[in-house]
Amino acid sequence: MNGQHFSARSMTKIALCVAFFCVTAYLSFPLPFTLSMVSALTLAMGLAAFVLTPKETFIAIAVYILIGLAGLPVFTGGTAGPGKLFGPTGGFILIWLLTYPLVSAMKGATPNFRRYALVDIVVGMPLTYVGGLASLMFWMDVSLWQAVMMAVVPFIPGDLVKCFAAAALGVRVNTMLETV
């Protein structure tokens, strides 16, 4: 980046991450006991945080959210609109504006699988859960325990796998980008 302007390379990376968000949102399936869906989207968020700067990460997520808010079916399961964003599971999406730029800021200067995985597990997962729990508790009027059992516990194993996958891909992509 140069001052306030983004380079063509930077804008291309942002656009590719937004497209990746849109595609991975479709790689999702519901669980019978919760409104939350298992989705590859959190893997995409982690990967974006590892290959973009914090500012670029924020912009990519903001663009993704605005596209979905405008009505394009880019949220999990092909959903869209304000009802999705400001409904029981919308907190998962909205918190990403804070979570993944923070993950990006904490990733370090050089590609490192352990650091990437640790930051995504210690920062990315818990903050995402906090946003989701808040919206679930607010919109569904359930207790913290009920919300945790519906929207956190069943997802921990898969989210750990996605954090490791995002870290591995992030190292690989950054290593390739360094040579280009």
N, C-alpha and C positions, 0 to 999 in steps of 0.2 A: 504494500500500500504506500501511497505517496501523499502525505498530508491528509486532506479530507477526501481524496479521490481513491477509488478502487482501481487496481490494474485489471486488465482483461483476464489475466490468470486468476486473480482473486474472485472476480465476478463469475467466471466459469466454474470455479470450485463451489461457490455458493449455490449457483443454479443446479449443479449436479447433485449437491446435497439435498436441495429442496425436492428435486425429482426422485431421489432415493427415498426420502421421507414418504412421498406420495405412493411409491410402489410398495414399500415395506408395510404400509398401513393395510394393504390388501392381504398381506401374509398374516392373517389373524383368524382366530376361531374363538367362539364363546365357550364359557364354562357354565354348566347348568345352575350353579348356586350363586352366581354373582353377575352384576351388570358389566364388570370389567372384562375385557377380552385379552387373551394371550396374543401378543403381536410382536412382529420383528421390528416394529417402529423404534423401540427403545435401543435396539442394537444400532440402528441408523443414527439415532441421536448421539450415542456414545462415539461412533465413528466420526461423525461431523465435528464433535468437540475435539477429537484428536487430530484432525487434518486442517481445521480452520482456526483462526485466531478467535479470542473471546468475542470481539466485535462482529466478525463474520458469522460466528455461530449464532449470536443473537439475531442478526439480520436474516439468516437462513430460516430460523425457527419462526420469526415474526412473519416472514413472507408465507411460510407454510400455513400458519394459523390464519392469516388474512385470506388466503386462497380458500381454505375450508369455511371460514366465516362468510365469505361471499357466496357460498353455495356449491362450490365444486366438491364432489364426493371424495375427498382425500383423507378423511379421518378413518380410524379403524373400521373395518367392515364396510367401507364405501359410504360412510355417513358424512354429513356436512351441516353447516348452518349454526345459528346461535343456540338452538336447542341442545346441540351436542356440546358446544363449548361451555355453555352456562347451565349444564345439567349435572346429574350425579357423578359422571366420570370426567367432566370438563377440567377439574382441578389437576388431573394428570397432565393434560395438555398445557394449561396455562403456566404451571410451575416450571415447565421446560425453559421458559424465557429467562429464568433465574438459574436453574440447575446446570444446564449444559454450557453456558458461557463461563460459569464458575469452574466446571470440570475442565474446560479448555484452558482457563487461566492457571490451573493447578497441574497441568500435564507435564510441565518441564520443557526445557529447550531442545532436548534430543529425544528421538523415539526410544521408548523403553517399555517393553511389555509389562513388567511388574508394576511400574509406576502407573501406567495407563489403567491397568486392571484394578489396582488399589484405589485410585481416585474415583473410578466409576462405581466401584462397590461401596466405598465409604462415603462418597458425596452424592453421586448420581442416583443410586437406588434409594437411599433414605429420603432425600429431598423430593424425589418423584412420588414416593409413598405418602409423604406428608401432604403434598398438594392433593393427591387423590383422596386421601382420608378426609381431609377438610371438606371437599365438595360432597363426598358421599355422606358424611355425617350431617351436613347442612341440608342437602336436598332430600335425603331419605329419612331423616330424623332417627338415625340409629346411634347406638352407643359406640364409643371408641373400640371396645372389644369386638362388637359385631362387625364394625368396619374393617378392623385388622383381619378378622377371620375371613371376610369376603374379598378384600382387595389387597392383602399383603401376603399372608401365609401361603396361599396356594401358588403364588407367583415367584417366591424366592428362589427355588431351584432353577427355573428357566431363566430368571433375570441374572443369576450368577453366570450361567452358560453364556448369555448374551453379552455380559460385561467382558468375559474372557475372549469371546469372538471379536467384539469391537476392538479390544486392545490388540489382538493379533493382527487384525486387518489394518488398524491404525498404524502400527509399526511398519507393516508391509507397504502401505500406500505412501506414508511419509518417506520411507527409504527410496521408493521409486520416484517420488516427486523431487527428491534431492538430486537425482541423476539427470533429470530433464531440464 
